[in-house]
């Protein structure tokens, strides 16, 4: 799901995508992040080196660190640009 136009996420978002992705264009993830930031959501975006499979592996460690912090009760800090 990379389209949530006019629907602000109630929970923090961690969005990452492979910069060289060939099956799912990266622009969808970029747009989702921009849309959610514009709506005032708490969002983080990472674009990692690689295509579909390599990006999943490369992005995994930081994703798990972010998720672990949420599960330990540490609030996510939005990285959305100030509007």
N, C-alpha and C positions, 0 to 999 in steps of 0.2 A: 504494500500500500504506500504509494507516494503522492497521494492527493487527499488533502483534508481541507479543501478550500472552505473558508468561513467557519471552521470547526476548530476551536482552540483546544489543545491537549490539556487535560486536567493534571497530568502527571509529567514529570521531567522526561525529556526525550534525549536519547543518545542515538544520533544518526551517523552511520559511516558507510562509505562506498568506495569501491575501487576506481581509481582515476582512469585506468585503461580498460574498464569493463566493456565488453563487446555485446553482451546479450541484453543487459538492462542499462540503458543510457544513464550516465551519471547526472544528467540535468534534472531528472526526476527527484533525486535526493537533494540536490541543491535547491530546487524549487520548494520542496517540502520544508526545508530548514528556513528559507526566506519567508514563506507563508506563515509558519508558526511564530517566527520572531515578530513579524508584523502584527500578529494577533496578541502578542504579549506573553507567549508561552516561554517556559524554561527549557531551553534547548542547547545542545552541544552538537557540533558537526565535525566529523573527521573524514578527510579524503585521503585514503592510503594508496601507496604504490601497488599496482597490480590489477589483474583482471578478476573475473568471478571467483575462482578457487583460491588463487594466491592472496587476493585481498581479504578473503575470509580468514585465512590463516594469519596474515600480517596484522589485521585489525583486532583479532581475538584477544590478545593479552590486555590491551588498554580497555577494551569493552568490558572484560571481566573485572578489571580494577574499578571501573566506574560503577558497575552493577554491585560489586561487593561493598563499596562505600555506601550505596543506597540501602542495602540490606543491613548494614551496621548502624543505620540511622543518621548518617552524615548527609545533610541536605546537598542537593546538586546546585552548582552555581551556573546560572545561565551564561552562555557565551555569545548570546545575541548582541549585535551592535545596538548601542543606545539610539533610540528613535528620536 
